[in-house]
Amino acid sequence: MQQIVSAGDRLMLYENYQIQDDLISPWRAMAKNFQSALSGMNWGLPDSWKTKLSAGMELFSRFEITHTRPEFGINSVTVGNREVAVTTETVLDLPFGKLLRFAKDIDTRQPRVLVLAPLSGHFATLLTGTIKTLLRDHEVFVTDWANARDVSLAHGKFGMDDYVTYIIRFLEEVGPKAHLVAVCQPCVQALAAVAVMSEDHHPATPLSMTLMAGPIDPRQNPTAVNKFALEKPIEWFQGTLISQVPERFAGAGRRVYPGFVQLNAFIAMNMQRHQAAHRRLYDHLAAGEIAEANKIKHFYDEYFAVLDLTEEFFLETVDRIFQKAELATGDLTYLGRKIDPRSIRKTGLLTVEGGRDDICALGQTAAAHDLCVSLRPHLRRHHLQANVGHYGVFSGKRWDKEIYPVLRNFILSVE
């Protein structure tokens, strides 16, 4: 689409989506009911036919986007040689996000880690595997960002400066001598927050900062995502992708970048991969291979759960991070104050990149080392995981077995 759509069409985008979802919803329910009937009645059909029909009905019923955060489902974790109970606590509840703590039933002190979940269309539960791995050796907190469509207009706006303010506030709540782990999108804001806190000699300045696959300098080896952000003026993004939350939701009237639009963009980037995954899902269901089917279902339950971003946060991210690369050029400000990464002198820096990352390419995260020039050599480290893509940097076997030990040892080295 080359031209900006009319304001009326743009603002109706969300309403039209909801109407379409309302129309499809009864058909999904019918598919679920038919699937249940197949298993509960003797239809005189061969079992293989029934299994294939059931698989088809389940596949159809699963074509649904949800807008509610799934549960983390972390009830226990292995610490040392024993399994310990884990409970999720809300430590701080702010309008646009909560600070959650995963409390473990242990007496031993472990390093405190604040995980900054990306605010890019999915819930923090996308990092469930990341968190579960970290919980082996750390006390873990996570930013649980709110779905903007559920936040009343009475709470005002939420832009990049507000995001940085939330990071600082969350670090204050976690307390001194904590560690910060930023995954993907929040790497820029994480570095900004640490720079501000370092310059102010803030007592809650973290001991270490790990930046994982984030766009510190998106000009390095631009990916398709980076190129797309540069192809259009910011007015195009505002005129084409921003919509208004319908009246039925708590955030009625708020202008947002809808999560379903972001999800469609992600899927379009790797359409063949998602089609192949659903073909495999059907084959596993039809063959009765429940365990294999559940792995795919679990991923897509998470992937199809989306949240909306406020208009101001989305547009500022595109404009200031991807189009102008303000952090890399030295032009980034926070509440009118120039961000100076040279102020970071005591917070250790670990950067992690994936060799096959097609969203945040090689060099984009490592660029943080060129900015944090005041750090002594023993407080810096870069890790390149050559055989993983974007999500493999923070999830999956390579994260668990190869990347995590690097992060754990780095945290221990600066404790």
C-alpha positions as CSV (number, residue, x, y, z in Angstrom):
1,M,0.0,0.0,0.0
2,Q,1.7,3.2,-1.2
3,Q,-0.8,5.8,-0.2
4,I,-2.0,6.7,3.3
5,V,-5.5,5.4,4.0
6,S,-8.2,7.8,5.1
7,A,-8.5,8.6,8.8
8,G,-12.0,7.0,8.9
9,D,-10.8,3.7,7.3
10,R,-7.8,3.6,9.6
11,L,-9.7,4.1,12.8
12,M,-12.3,1.4,11.7
13,L,-9.5,-1.2,11.1
14,Y,-9.8,-2.5,14.7
15,E,-13.6,-2.5,14.6
16,N,-13.7,-4.4,11.3
17,Y,-11.3,-6.9,12.7
18,Q,-13.5,-7.5,15.7
19,I,-16.6,-7.9,13.6
20,Q,-14.8,-10.5,11.4
21,D,-13.7,-12.3,14.5
22,D,-17.2,-12.3,15.9
23,L,-18.5,-13.8,12.7
24,I,-15.9,-16.6,12.6
25,S,-16.2,-17.4,16.4
26,P,-19.3,-19.6,16.1
27,W,-17.7,-21.7,13.3
28,R,-14.7,-22.3,15.6
29,A,-17.1,-23.4,18.3
30,M,-18.9,-25.8,15.9
31,A,-15.5,-27.3,14.9
32,K,-14.7,-27.9,18.6
33,N,-18.1,-29.5,19.2
34,F,-17.8,-31.7,16.1
35,Q,-14.4,-32.8,17.3
36,S,-15.8,-33.8,20.7
37,A,-18.7,-35.6,19.0
38,L,-16.3,-37.6,16.9
39,S,-14.5,-39.0,19.9
40,G,-17.7,-39.6,22.0
41,M,-19.9,-41.4,19.4
42,N,-19.8,-44.4,17.2
43,W,-20.2,-43.0,13.7
44,G,-19.6,-46.2,11.8
45,L,-16.4,-44.7,10.4
46,P,-12.9,-46.3,10.4
47,D,-10.8,-45.0,13.2
48,S,-8.3,-43.6,10.8
49,W,-11.0,-41.4,9.2
50,K,-12.2,-40.3,12.6
51,T,-8.7,-39.3,13.6
52,K,-8.1,-37.3,10.4
53,L,-11.5,-35.6,10.7
54,S,-10.7,-34.7,14.3
55,A,-7.3,-33.4,13.3
56,G,-8.9,-31.2,10.7
57,M,-11.5,-29.8,13.1
58,E,-8.9,-29.1,15.7
59,L,-6.7,-27.3,13.2
60,F,-9.7,-25.1,12.1
61,S,-10.7,-24.3,15.7
62,R,-7.2,-23.2,16.5
63,F,-7.1,-20.4,13.9
64,E,-7.8,-17.8,16.6
65,I,-5.9,-14.7,17.9
66,T,-6.3,-14.1,21.6
67,H,-5.6,-10.8,23.4
68,T,-5.2,-12.1,27.0
69,R,-1.9,-13.1,28.5
70,P,-1.5,-16.8,28.9
71,E,-0.2,-18.2,32.2
72,F,3.5,-18.6,32.6
73,G,2.9,-22.1,34.0
74,I,6.1,-22.2,36.0
75,N,5.2,-24.1,39.1
76,S,8.5,-25.6,39.9
77,V,12.2,-25.5,38.9
78,T,15.2,-27.7,39.5
79,V,17.7,-25.9,41.8
80,G,20.8,-28.0,42.4
81,N,19.7,-31.5,42.9
82,R,16.1,-30.8,44.0
83,E,12.8,-29.6,42.6
84,V,11.5,-26.5,44.3
85,A,8.1,-24.8,44.2
86,V,7.7,-21.5,42.3
87,T,5.0,-19.0,42.8
88,T,4.4,-15.8,40.7
89,E,4.0,-12.6,42.7
90,T,3.0,-9.1,41.6
91,V,5.6,-6.8,43.1
92,L,4.5,-3.5,41.5
93,D,1.4,-2.8,39.6
94,L,1.5,0.2,37.2
95,P,-1.0,1.2,34.5
96,F,1.1,0.1,31.6
97,G,2.9,-2.8,33.2
98,K,3.5,-5.0,36.2
99,L,6.7,-6.1,37.8
100,L,6.4,-9.9,38.5
101,R,8.7,-12.0,40.8
102,F,9.1,-15.7,40.5
103,A,9.4,-16.7,44.2
104,K,11.2,-20.0,45.0
105,D,11.0,-22.0,48.1
106,I,14.8,-21.8,49.0
107,D,16.8,-20.1,51.7
108,T,20.0,-19.6,49.6
109,R,20.6,-16.1,48.3
110,Q,20.9,-16.0,44.5
111,P,21.7,-13.0,42.2
112,R,18.6,-10.9,41.4
113,V,17.8,-10.6,37.6
114,L,15.3,-8.3,36.0
115,V,14.3,-9.5,32.6
116,L,13.0,-6.8,30.2
117,A,10.4,-8.5,28.0
118,P,10.0,-6.9,24.6
119,L,7.0,-4.6,24.0
120,S,6.5,-5.6,20.4
121,G,3.2,-7.4,20.0
122,H,3.5,-10.4,22.3
123,F,3.2,-10.9,26.0
124,A,6.0,-11.6,28.4
125,T,5.1,-15.2,28.5
126,L,7.0,-15.5,25.2
127,L,10.0,-15.6,27.5
128,T,8.7,-18.5,29.7
129,G,11.6,-20.8,28.6
130,T,14.1,-17.9,29.2
131,I,12.8,-17.3,32.7
132,K,12.6,-21.0,33.6
133,T,16.3,-21.5,32.7
134,L,17.4,-18.3,34.6
135,L,15.5,-19.5,37.7
136,R,17.9,-22.4,38.2
137,D,20.6,-20.0,39.5
138,H,18.8,-16.6,40.0
139,E,16.0,-14.8,41.7
140,V,14.0,-13.6,38.6
141,F,11.8,-10.6,38.0
142,V,10.1,-9.8,34.7
143,T,8.3,-6.8,33.1
144,D,4.7,-7.9,32.3
145,W,3.6,-5.2,29.9
146,A,-0.1,-4.4,29.6
147,N,-2.2,-4.7,26.5
148,A,-2.8,-1.1,25.5
149,R,-6.4,-1.8,24.5
150,D,-7.1,-2.6,28.2
151,V,-5.6,0.6,29.6
152,S,-8.1,3.5,30.1
153,L,-7.4,6.9,28.4
154,A,-7.4,8.3,31.9
155,H,-3.9,6.9,32.4
156,G,-2.5,9.1,29.6
157,K,0.1,8.2,27.1
158,F,3.0,5.8,27.1
159,G,6.0,6.5,24.9
160,M,9.7,5.7,24.9
161,D,10.5,8.1,27.8
162,D,7.8,6.4,29.9
163,Y,9.3,3.0,29.0
164,V,12.7,4.1,30.4
165,T,11.0,5.6,33.5
166,Y,9.3,2.2,34.1
167,I,12.7,0.4,33.8
168,I,14.2,2.7,36.4
169,R,11.2,2.3,38.7
170,F,11.3,-1.5,38.3
171,L,15.0,-1.5,39.1
172,E,14.4,0.6,42.2
173,E,11.8,-2.0,43.3
174,V,14.1,-5.0,42.7
175,G,16.8,-3.2,44.7
176,P,20.6,-2.5,44.6
177,K,23.1,-4.9,43.0
178,A,20.6,-6.5,40.6
179,H,21.3,-7.5,37.0
180,L,19.4,-6.5,33.9
181,V,18.7,-8.8,31.0
182,A,17.0,-7.1,27.9
183,V,15.6,-9.3,25.2
184,C,15.3,-7.8,21.7
185,Q,13.3,-4.5,21.4
186,P,14.1,-3.0,24.9
187,C,17.9,-3.2,24.5
188,V,18.0,0.5,23.5
189,Q,15.8,1.6,26.4
190,A,17.8,-0.6,28.8
191,L,21.1,1.0,27.8
192,A,19.5,4.5,28.1
193,A,18.1,3.7,31.6
194,V,21.5,2.4,32.8
195,A,23.3,5.5,31.4
196,V,20.9,7.8,33.2
197,M,21.2,5.9,36.5
198,S,25.0,5.7,36.2
199,E,25.3,9.4,35.6
200,D,23.1,10.1,38.6
201,H,25.0,7.5,40.8
202,H,21.6,5.9,41.4
203,P,21.9,3.2,44.2
204,A,19.8,0.8,42.1
205,T,22.1,1.0,39.1
206,P,22.5,-2.7,38.0
207,L,25.7,-4.6,38.4
208,S,25.5,-6.0,34.9
209,M,23.5,-5.4,31.7
210,T,22.9,-8.2,29.2
211,L,21.6,-7.1,25.8
212,M,20.3,-9.9,23.6
213,A,19.5,-9.5,19.9
214,G,18.5,-5.8,20.2
215,P,18.8,-2.9,17.7
216,I,21.4,-0.8,19.3
217,D,22.6,0.3,15.8
218,P,20.1,-0.9,13.2
219,R,22.3,0.6,10.4
220,Q,24.7,-2.4,10.8
221,N,23.9,-5.2,8.3
222,P,20.3,-4.0,7.7
223,T,17.7,-6.8,7.6
224,A,14.4,-6.8,5.8
225,V,12.8,-5.4,9.0
226,N,15.3,-2.5,9.1
227,K,14.9,-1.8,5.4
228,F,11.1,-1.7,5.6
229,A,11.3,0.8,8.4
230,L,13.4,3.1,6.2
231,E,11.4,2.7,3.0
232,K,8.4,4.6,4.4
233,P,8.0,8.1,6.1
234,I,6.8,8.0,9.6
235,E,3.5,9.5,8.4
236,W,2.9,6.3,6.4
237,F,3.2,4.2,9.5
238,Q,0.8,6.5,11.4
239,G,-1.7,6.7,8.6
240,T,-1.7,3.1,7.7
241,L,-1.0,1.0,10.8
242,I,-2.6,3.0,13.7
243,S,-6.2,2.3,14.7
244,Q,-8.6,3.1,17.5
245,V,-9.6,0.7,20.2
246,P,-13.4,-0.1,19.9
247,E,-15.9,0.9,22.6
248,R,-16.2,-2.6,24.0
249,F,-12.7,-2.5,25.7
250,A,-11.4,-0.6,28.7
251,G,-9.0,1.4,26.5
252,A,-11.8,2.6,24.2
253,G,-10.7,5.5,22.0
254,R,-7.0,4.9,22.6
255,R,-5.0,5.0,19.4
256,V,-2.8,1.8,19.1
257,Y,-0.7,-0.3,16.8
258,P,-2.8,-3.5,17.0
259,G,-1.2,-6.7,17.9
260,F,-3.0,-8.6,15.1
261,V,-1.4,-6.3,12.6
262,Q,2.1,-7.0,14.0
263,L,1.3,-10.8,14.0
264,N,0.3,-10.7,10.4
265,A,3.6,-9.0,9.5
266,F,5.6,-11.6,11.4
267,I,3.7,-14.4,9.7
268,A,4.1,-12.9,6.3
269,M,7.9,-12.7,6.8
270,N,8.0,-16.5,7.2
271,M,4.8,-17.8,5.6
272,Q,6.3,-21.0,4.3
273,R,7.7,-21.9,7.7
274,H,4.3,-21.4,9.4
275,Q,2.5,-23.3,6.8
276,A,4.9,-26.2,7.1
277,A,4.5,-26.2,10.9
278,H,0.7,-26.5,10.6
279,R,1.0,-29.3,8.1
280,R,3.2,-31.1,10.6
281,L,0.7,-30.4,13.3
282,Y,-2.1,-32.0,11.2
283,D,0.1,-35.0,10.5
284,H,1.0,-35.5,14.2
285,L,-2.7,-35.2,15.2
286,A,-3.9,-37.5,12.4
287,A,-1.2,-40.1,13.4
288,G,-2.1,-39.8,17.1
289,E,1.3,-38.4,18.0
290,I,0.1,-36.3,20.8
291,A,3.4,-35.3,22.4
292,E,4.8,-34.0,19.1
293,A,1.6,-32.2,18.3
294,N,1.6,-30.6,21.8
295,K,5.0,-29.0,21.2
296,I,3.7,-27.2,18.1
297,K,0.4,-26.3,19.7
298,H,2.2,-24.8,22.8
299,F,4.3,-22.6,20.5
300,Y,1.3,-21.3,18.6
301,D,-0.8,-20.8,21.7
302,E,1.9,-18.3,22.7
303,Y,2.5,-16.9,19.3
304,F,-1.2,-16.2,18.6
305,A,-1.6,-14.3,21.9
306,V,-1.0,-10.6,21.0
307,L,-1.1,-7.2,22.7
308,D,-1.5,-3.7,21.3
309,L,1.1,-1.0,21.5
310,T,0.2,2.6,22.2
311,E,0.5,4.8,19.1
312,E,3.2,7.0,20.6
313,F,5.4,4.1,21.7
314,F,5.2,2.4,18.3
315,L,5.8,5.5,16.2
316,E,8.7,6.7,18.4
317,T,10.3,3.2,18.2
318,V,10.1,3.3,14.4
319,D,11.3,6.9,14.2
320,R,13.9,7.2,16.9
321,I,15.3,3.7,17.0
322,F,15.0,2.4,13.4
323,Q,14.9,5.4,11.2
324,K,17.2,7.8,13.0
325,A,19.2,5.4,15.1
326,E,19.4,8.1,17.8
327,L,21.3,6.0,20.3
328,A,24.1,5.1,17.9
329,T,24.4,8.6,16.6
330,G,24.5,10.2,20.1
331,D,21.2,12.0,19.6
332,L,18.9,10.0,22.0
333,T,17.3,11.9,24.8
334,Y,15.3,11.0,27.9
335,L,12.9,13.7,29.2
336,G,15.0,16.2,27.2
337,R,18.2,15.0,28.7
338,K,21.0,13.7,26.4
339,I,21.8,10.0,26.9
340,D,25.6,9.5,27.3
341,P,26.6,5.8,27.4
342,R,30.1,7.0,28.4
343,S,28.6,7.5,31.9
344,I,28.4,3.7,32.3
345,R,31.6,2.8,34.2
346,K,30.7,0.1,36.7
347,T,27.8,-1.9,35.1
348,G,29.2,-4.9,33.2
349,L,28.1,-5.3,29.6
350,L,27.4,-8.6,27.9
351,T,26.0,-8.6,24.3
352,V,24.6,-11.7,22.6
353,E,23.8,-12.2,18.9
354,G,22.6,-15.0,16.7
355,G,24.5,-15.8,13.6
356,R,21.3,-16.5,11.6
357,D,19.2,-13.7,13.1
358,D,17.1,-12.3,10.3
359,I,15.5,-9.7,12.5
360,C,18.4,-8.2,14.4
361,A,21.6,-8.9,12.3
362,L,25.2,-9.3,13.4
363,G,26.7,-6.1,14.7
364,Q,23.5,-4.4,15.7
365,T,23.7,-5.4,19.3
366,A,27.5,-5.6,19.6
367,A,27.5,-1.9,18.7
368,A,26.8,-1.2,22.4
369,H,30.5,-1.8,23.1
370,D,31.4,1.1,20.8
371,L,29.2,3.3,22.9
372,C,30.1,2.2,26.4
373,V,33.8,3.2,26.0
374,S,34.3,3.9,29.7
375,L,34.0,0.3,30.6
376,R,37.2,-1.5,31.5
377,P,37.9,-4.7,29.4
378,H,37.0,-7.1,32.2
379,L,33.5,-5.7,32.4
380,R,32.8,-6.3,28.7
381,R,32.0,-9.5,26.8
382,H,30.4,-10.4,23.5
383,H,28.9,-13.8,22.6
384,L,28.1,-14.9,19.1
385,Q,26.0,-18.0,18.8
386,A,26.6,-18.8,15.2
387,N,23.9,-21.5,14.7
388,V,20.7,-19.8,15.9
389,G,18.2,-17.3,14.5
390,H,16.4,-14.6,16.5
391,Y,14.3,-16.7,18.8
392,G,17.2,-19.1,19.3
393,V,19.1,-16.4,21.1
394,F,16.8,-16.6,24.1
395,S,14.9,-19.9,23.8
396,G,15.5,-23.5,22.8
397,K,18.4,-26.0,23.2
398,R,21.2,-23.6,22.2
399,W,20.0,-21.0,24.6
400,D,19.7,-23.5,27.4
401,K,23.0,-25.4,26.8
402,E,25.3,-22.9,25.2
403,I,24.2,-19.2,25.7
404,Y,22.9,-19.4,29.2
405,P,26.1,-20.7,30.7
406,V,27.9,-17.6,29.3
407,L,25.3,-15.3,30.8
408,R,25.4,-17.1,34.2
409,N,29.1,-16.9,34.4
410,F,29.2,-13.3,33.4
411,I,26.8,-12.4,36.1
412,L,28.9,-14.3,38.6
413,S,32.0,-12.5,37.5
414,V,30.6,-9.1,38.4
415,E,28.7,-10.1,41.6
